[in-house]
Structures are given as structure tokens and as C-alpha cells.
């Protein structure tokens, strides 16, 4: 698997990827610098001062979210 994204309980989306296998783009299509990164976290609380990346603010503001994957019948 080239990219793995984990919704952390009460935290960010954790992205794990081989270097160079993923791009994060802004609204105008300009790429954020991910050089040398094989893992990074994306904010989902909306309070980070380093958006779209997580800066740990979710812990200070009490962000709550638990997003379990739906169970597949079978």
C-alpha cells in the first residue's frame, strides 16, 4: 500500500506514505513541501495555526471525534 491514512481518535488524520508518493495541494493547486517526509498529520479540528497540518491544538481545544470504519456484513 502506498498511502495509509488513519483517523486518530480525537486527533488528526495521520498520513503514512513512501517519500514522493503523495502531494498535498492548496486551493490554487500549489504543492506543500513534503520533501523528506514519510509521515505527517492533517488537521481536522480546524484550529491548527499550521493548516492543513496538525500542530497539536486539538488537545488544547478538546476536539472530540471517533470515526470507526463501518463493519462489512459478511
N, CA, C and O atoms as a DFTB+ gen file, in Angstrom:
296 C
 N C O
     1  1       0.849      -1.172       0.000
     2  2       0.000       0.000       0.000
     3  2       0.896       1.237       0.000
     4  3       1.813       1.334       0.815
     5  1       0.647       2.155      -0.879
     6  2       1.482       3.342      -0.999
     7  2       1.129       4.418       0.011
     8  3       2.017       5.107       0.513
     9  1      -0.161       4.576       0.319
    10  2      -0.592       5.605       1.260
    11  2      -1.524       4.980       2.286
    12  3      -2.435       4.229       1.939
    13  1      -1.287       5.295       3.546
    14  2      -2.166       4.857       4.629
    15  2      -2.598       6.108       5.395
    16  3      -1.754       6.891       5.830
    17  1      -3.908       6.296       5.561
    18  2      -4.440       7.437       6.303
    19  2      -5.262       6.898       7.457
    20  3      -6.209       6.138       7.255
    21  1      -4.896       7.295       8.668
    22  2      -5.568       6.838       9.875
    23  2      -6.241       8.014      10.560
    24  3      -5.589       9.010      10.872
    25  1      -7.551       7.904      10.799
    26  2      -8.271       8.915      11.575
    27  2      -7.995       8.626      13.041
    28  3      -8.547       7.679      13.603
    29  1      -7.145       9.434      13.663
    30  2      -6.783       9.222      15.060
    31  2      -7.932       9.662      15.964
    32  3      -8.534      10.710      15.730
    33  1      -8.238       8.881      16.985
    34  2      -9.322       9.212      17.904
    35  2      -9.042      10.568      18.561
    36  3      -7.998      10.771      19.182
    37  1      -9.988      11.478      18.409
    38  2      -9.889      12.832      18.960
    39  2      -8.635      13.563      18.489
    40  3      -8.090      14.402      19.206
    41  1      -8.185      13.239      17.284
    42  2      -6.967      13.848      16.761
    43  2      -6.992      14.003      15.253
    44  3      -8.057      14.014      14.635
    45  1      -5.821      14.122      14.671
    46  2      -5.703      14.403      13.242
    47  2      -5.847      13.161      12.368
    48  3      -6.020      12.044      12.854
    49  1      -5.770      13.401      11.060
    50  2      -5.604      12.321      10.102
    51  2      -4.099      12.095       9.981
    52  3      -3.370      13.018       9.617
    53  1      -3.630      10.913      10.271
    54  2      -2.209      10.581      10.172
    55  2      -1.971       9.938       8.819
    56  3      -2.606       8.937       8.485
    57  1      -1.064      10.503       8.041
    58  2      -0.766      10.031       6.690
    59  2       0.624       9.406       6.705
    60  3       1.592      10.033       7.133
    61  1       0.711       8.176       6.237
    62  2       1.990       7.481       6.111
    63  2       2.142       7.071       4.655
    64  3       1.253       6.454       4.068
    65  1       3.290       7.428       4.087
    66  2       3.480       7.258       2.650
    67  2       4.970       7.177       2.339
    68  3       5.795       7.738       3.061
    69  1       5.306       6.484       1.273
    70  2       6.693       6.491       0.808
    71  2       7.009       7.891       0.293
    72  3       6.160       8.535      -0.324
    73  1       8.216       8.356       0.544
    74  2       8.590       9.704       0.118
    75  2       8.340       9.890      -1.376
    76  3       8.727       9.056      -2.195
    77  1       7.690      10.995      -1.710
    78  2       7.408      11.321      -3.103
    79  2       6.150      10.687      -3.665
    80  3       5.819      10.932      -4.825
    81  1       5.440       9.887      -2.893
    82  2       4.247       9.189      -3.383
    83  2       2.948       9.929      -3.106
    84  3       1.874       9.426      -3.434
    85  1       3.022      11.116      -2.508
    86  2       1.812      11.833      -2.128
    87  2       2.049      13.326      -2.270
    88  3       3.145      13.815      -1.994
    89  1       1.017      14.056      -2.703
    90  2       1.065      15.507      -2.763
    91  2      -0.090      16.064      -1.940
    92  3      -1.176      15.486      -1.913
    93  1       0.145      17.181      -1.274
    94  2      -0.911      17.949      -0.611
    95  2      -0.911      19.306      -1.304
    96  3       0.103      20.005      -1.320
    97  1      -2.060      19.674      -1.876
    98  2      -2.160      20.904      -2.659
    99  2      -3.052      21.922      -1.977
   100  3      -4.014      21.559      -1.301
   101  1      -2.727      23.223      -2.157
   102  2      -3.596      24.272      -1.641
   103  2      -4.728      24.532      -2.641
   104  3      -4.819      23.848      -3.660
   105  1      -5.577      25.502      -2.362
   106  2      -6.753      25.780      -3.195
   107  2      -6.385      26.176      -4.626
   108  3      -7.183      25.998      -5.546
   109  1      -5.178      26.712      -4.812
   110  2      -4.742      27.111      -6.155
   111  2      -3.935      26.021      -6.853
   112  3      -3.458      26.226      -7.970
   113  1      -3.776      24.867      -6.212
   114  2      -3.047      23.764      -6.809
   115  2      -1.556      23.774      -6.530
   116  3      -0.824      22.953      -7.082
   117  1      -1.086      24.689      -5.682
   118  2       0.333      24.751      -5.319
   119  2       0.614      23.688      -4.258
   120  3      -0.131      23.550      -3.288
   121  1       1.700      22.942      -4.456
   122  2       2.044      21.841      -3.549
   123  2       2.744      22.341      -2.292
   124  3       3.603      23.221      -2.357
   125  1       2.369      21.772      -1.148
   126  2       3.095      21.995       0.094
   127  2       4.382      21.180       0.025
   128  3       4.417      20.126      -0.611
   129  1       5.430      21.656       0.669
   130  2       6.711      20.967       0.667
   131  2       6.672      19.767       1.618
   132  3       6.607      19.930       2.837
   133  1       6.711      18.582       1.054
   134  2       6.740      17.351       1.840
   135  2       8.074      16.631       1.686
   136  3       8.192      15.460       2.048
   137  1       9.068      17.315       1.155
   138  2      10.367      16.698       0.893
   139  2      10.923      16.064       2.172
   140  3      11.013      16.709       3.216
   141  1      11.288      14.797       2.064
   142  2      11.862      14.062       3.181
   143  2      10.844      13.502       4.156
   144  3      11.219      12.825       5.113
   145  1       9.559      13.771       3.934
   146  2       8.525      13.301       4.861
   147  2       7.952      11.970       4.394
   148  3       7.601      11.800       3.226
   149  1       7.865      11.033       5.331
   150  2       7.200       9.759       5.061
   151  2       5.959       9.618       5.931
   152  3       5.217       8.643       5.819
   153  1       5.739      10.611       6.809
   154  2       4.539      10.645       7.642
   155  2       4.279      12.088       8.052
   156  3       5.208      12.851       8.316
   157  1       2.998      12.449       8.100
   158  2       2.592      13.775       8.555
   159  2       1.137      13.684       8.984
   160  3       0.442      12.725       8.650
   161  1       0.682      14.686       9.724
   162  2      -0.693      14.690      10.225
   163  2      -1.444      15.890       9.677
   164  3      -0.920      17.004       9.640
   165  1      -2.675      15.651       9.252
   166  2      -3.542      16.706       8.737
   167  2      -4.580      17.077       9.790
   168  3      -5.208      16.207      10.394
   169  1      -4.750      18.374      10.001
   170  2      -5.697      18.887      10.992
   171  2      -7.128      18.538      10.606
   172  3      -7.499      18.606       9.434
   173  1      -7.917      18.168      11.589
   174  2      -9.348      18.034      11.346
   175  2     -10.179      18.735      12.399
   176  3     -11.408      18.692      12.347
   177  1      -9.515      19.393      13.375
   178  2     -10.265      20.152      14.374
   179  2     -10.544      21.572      13.881
   180  3     -11.432      22.248      14.400
   181  1      -9.780      22.026      12.873
   182  2      -9.970      23.358      12.314
   183  2      -9.273      24.469      13.084
   184  3      -9.433      25.640      12.740
   185  1      -8.505      24.137      14.113
   186  2      -7.904      25.156      14.966
   187  2      -6.384      25.283      14.810
   188  3      -5.785      26.154      15.440
   189  1      -5.754      24.454      14.003
   190  2      -4.308      24.494      13.836
   191  2      -3.860      25.844      13.290
   192  3      -4.539      26.437      12.451
   193  1      -2.731      26.320      13.761
   194  2      -2.125      27.532      13.223
   195  2      -1.216      27.200      12.038
   196  3      -0.587      28.091      11.467
   197  1      -1.147      25.925      11.670
   198  2      -0.286      25.463      10.586
   199  2      -1.090      24.658       9.565
   200  3      -0.587      23.680       9.012
   201  1      -2.334      25.064       9.315
   202  2      -3.201      24.325       8.396
   203  2      -2.539      24.178       7.034
   204  3      -1.850      25.096       6.591
   205  1      -2.724      23.077       6.373
   206  2      -3.632      21.984       6.682
   207  2      -3.037      20.961       7.642
   208  3      -3.656      19.933       7.917
   209  1      -1.831      21.239       8.157
   210  2      -1.155      20.277       9.020
   211  2      -1.536      20.476      10.485
   212  3      -1.870      21.582      10.910
   213  1      -1.480      19.406      11.230
   214  2      -1.803      19.420      12.650
   215  2      -0.652      20.025      13.446
   216  3       0.515      19.747      13.173
   217  1      -0.991      20.858      14.437
   218  2       0.028      21.394      15.344
   219  2      -0.246      21.015      16.797
   220  3       0.376      21.556      17.711
   221  1      -1.185      20.080      17.011
   222  2      -1.499      19.610      18.360
   223  2      -2.588      20.386      19.076
   224  3      -2.935      20.057      20.210
   225  1      -3.135      21.414      18.433
   226  2      -4.161      22.250      19.065
   227  2      -5.391      21.441      19.457
   228  3      -6.075      21.807      20.413
   229  1      -5.692      20.362      18.758
   230  2      -6.881      19.566      19.068
   231  2      -6.919      19.158      20.538
   232  3      -7.993      19.077      21.134
   233  1      -5.764      18.905      21.116
   234  2      -5.689      18.512      22.525
   235  2      -6.051      19.653      23.468
   236  3      -6.665      19.439      24.514
   237  1      -5.665      20.867      23.088
   238  2      -5.947      22.031      23.938
   239  2      -7.393      22.497      23.839
   240  3      -7.939      23.045      24.797
   241  1      -8.019      22.277      22.671
   242  2      -9.394      22.754      22.494
   243  2     -10.437      21.681      22.790
   244  3     -11.636      21.953      22.729
   245  1      -9.995      20.468      23.108
   246  2     -10.931      19.406      23.468
   247  2     -11.670      18.805      22.286
   248  3     -12.814      18.374      22.427
   249  1     -11.033      18.770      21.122
   250  2     -11.657      18.188      19.926
   251  2     -12.067      16.744      20.201
   252  3     -11.291      15.970      20.761
   253  1     -13.269      16.390      19.812
   254  2     -13.802      15.037      20.012
   255  2     -14.266      14.467      18.680
   256  3     -15.116      15.057      18.014
   257  1     -13.721      13.340      18.293
   258  2     -14.181      12.642      17.106
   259  2     -13.650      11.224      17.118
   260  3     -12.451      10.998      17.283
   261  1     -14.528      10.295      16.947
   262  2     -14.177       8.889      16.852
   263  2     -14.863       8.366      15.607
   264  3     -16.085       8.213      15.586
   265  1     -14.103       8.096      14.588
   266  2     -14.652       7.710      13.283
   267  2     -14.330       6.262      12.935
   268  3     -13.444       5.998      12.122
   269  1     -15.050       5.322      13.549
   270  2     -14.767       3.915      13.215
   271  2     -15.253       3.582      11.813
   272  3     -16.277       4.096      11.362
   273  1     -14.521       2.730      11.138
   274  2     -14.940       2.279       9.814
   275  2     -16.173       1.392       9.972
   276  3     -16.275       0.623      10.928
   277  1     -17.096       1.502       9.038
   278  2     -18.285       0.649       9.140
   279  2     -17.912      -0.815       8.971
   280  3     -17.010      -1.158       8.206
   281  1     -18.606      -1.655       9.681
   282  2     -18.379      -3.094       9.575
   283  2     -19.024      -3.605       8.291
   284  3     -20.133      -3.215       7.927
   285  1     -18.305      -4.472       7.635
   286  2     -18.807      -5.062       6.387
   287  2     -19.535      -6.343       6.726
   288  3     -18.984      -7.224       7.385
   289  1     -20.779      -6.449       6.275
   290  2     -21.559      -7.665       6.508
   291  2     -20.915      -8.818       5.737
   292  3     -20.468      -8.663       4.601
   293  1     -20.884      -9.958       6.385
   294  2     -20.362     -10.985       5.572
   295  2     -19.930     -12.216       6.107
   296  3     -19.481     -13.088       5.364
